Amino acid sequence: MPRREDHHAQPLASSATPVGADALQDPALLRRLLRAKDRMDAASHEAWPVKRLAEVSGVSEAHFARSFKRAFGLPPHRYLLTRRIEQATTLLRDTELGITEIAFATGWESLGTFGRIFRDITGQSPSALRLEARANMPPLDRVPACVLKAAQRPDLNIAVLEKRRRVAKDTF
């Protein structure tokens, strides 16, 4: 009879695929996730709860949320926030629209929420970012738009609430 510790030392599954790699290796699932991501990109001003995204992808809500994060590195909600802040930044820099109009045009339901999250992510209020962007407007006519967008994309690797907690700990 084998010793107990020897019995537990043997692998439980014989597959060589890591448990979390299914989203990156299943082309059908990746296509479904990309379909949902494309819909969010095309209409980021709309509400995109996980339930709606899962329906677009044809998978369960939990499976969608896990797979999306595994495939793209961000949960769906943070990805959507990134897109909204990115669009708001572009509108602030390139148009004369009011901040309230920009907030509602990019999918925010509250001007206060927009301002708070915008400041948490970018480090500046929308009006301060607009003033700075216009004051420091270098000639960017030779830089492709896709490169500019990538360089100006907000960093949301951590949740906004976690970012607030870290800042609060530093100030106290």
TAJO-V92868 format. One record per backbone hydrogen bond with DSSP energy under -0.5 kcal/mol. CO is the residue of the C=O (numbers start at 1). NH is the residue of the N-H. Records with the same first field share a line. If there is no record, write none. Layout:
CO=NH, NH
This chain:
3=7
4=8
5=9
6=10
7=10
18=21
19=22
21=24, 25
22=26
25=27
26=30
27=31
28=32
29=33
30=34
31=35
32=36
33=37
34=38
35=39
36=40
37=41
38=42
39=43
41=44
43=46
49=53
50=54
51=55
52=56
53=57
54=58, 59
60=64
61=65
62=66
63=67
64=68
65=69
66=70
67=71
68=72
69=73
75=79
76=80
77=81
78=82
79=83
80=84
81=85
82=86
83=87
84=88
85=89
86=90
87=91
88=92
89=93
90=94
91=95
98=102
99=103
100=104
101=105
102=106
103=108
104=107
110=114
111=115
112=116
113=117
114=118
115=119
116=120
117=121
118=122
119=123
125=129
126=130
127=131
128=132
129=133
130=134
131=135
132=136
134=137
136=138
138=140
140=143
142=144
144=147, 148
145=149
146=150
147=151
148=152
149=153
150=153
154=156
159=163
160=164
161=165
162=166
163=167
164=168
165=169
166=170
167=171
168=172
